[in-house]
């Protein structure tokens, strides 16, 4: 099995995402121009927020 290791910056992104959205991140992919977060089943609506407000905040804070 391949071991996946997150760098310090990705760990900070995950912590910020979880703090802002109050969800649990299961996985995170850090691409060059975007971040992809996988959240616990049933938490997608909470992660997105009303009218996408959490997504907008995260884009602004992370510059991604």
C-alpha positions in Angstrom: 0.0 0.0 0.0 1.2 3.5 -0.9 1.7 5.9 2.0 0.4 9.4 1.3 2.0 12.3 3.1 0.6 15.8 3.2 3.0 18.7 3.3 2.7 21.5 5.9 0.7 23.8 3.7 -1.9 21.2 2.8 -2.4 20.4 6.5 -3.0 24.1 7.1 -5.5 24.1 4.3 -7.3 21.1 5.7 -7.4 22.7 9.2 -8.8 26.0 7.8 -11.4 24.1 5.8 -12.6 22.1 8.8 -12.7 25.1 11.1 -14.6 27.2 8.6 -17.1 24.6 7.5 -17.4 22.5 10.7 -17.0 19.3 8.7 -14.5 16.4 8.7 -12.1 16.2 5.8 -11.5 12.6 4.7 -9.0 13.5 1.9 -7.5 16.5 0.2 -5.9 16.9 -3.2 -3.7 19.9 -3.7 -3.5 20.7 -7.5 -1.6 23.6 -8.8 -4.5 26.0 -9.1 -7.2 24.3 -6.9 -7.8 22.2 -3.8 -10.2 19.3 -3.7 -11.6 18.3 -0.3 -13.4 15.1 0.3 -15.7 15.4 3.3 -17.4 12.8 5.5 -20.6 11.4 4.0 -23.6 13.7 4.5 -21.5 16.8 5.1 -21.3 18.2 1.5 -24.1 20.7 2.0 -22.6 21.9 5.2 -19.2 22.2 3.5 -20.5 24.3 0.6 -22.6 26.5 2.8 -25.7 28.5 2.0 -25.5 29.8 -1.6 -21.8 28.7 -1.7 -20.7 31.1 1.0 -18.1 28.7 2.4 -16.6 28.1 -1.0 -16.4 31.9 -1.7 -14.7 32.5 1.7 -12.2 29.7 1.2 -11.3 30.9 -2.3 -10.6 34.3 -0.9 -8.6 33.1 2.0 -6.6 30.5 0.1 -6.1 32.4 -3.2 -7.0 29.2 -5.1 
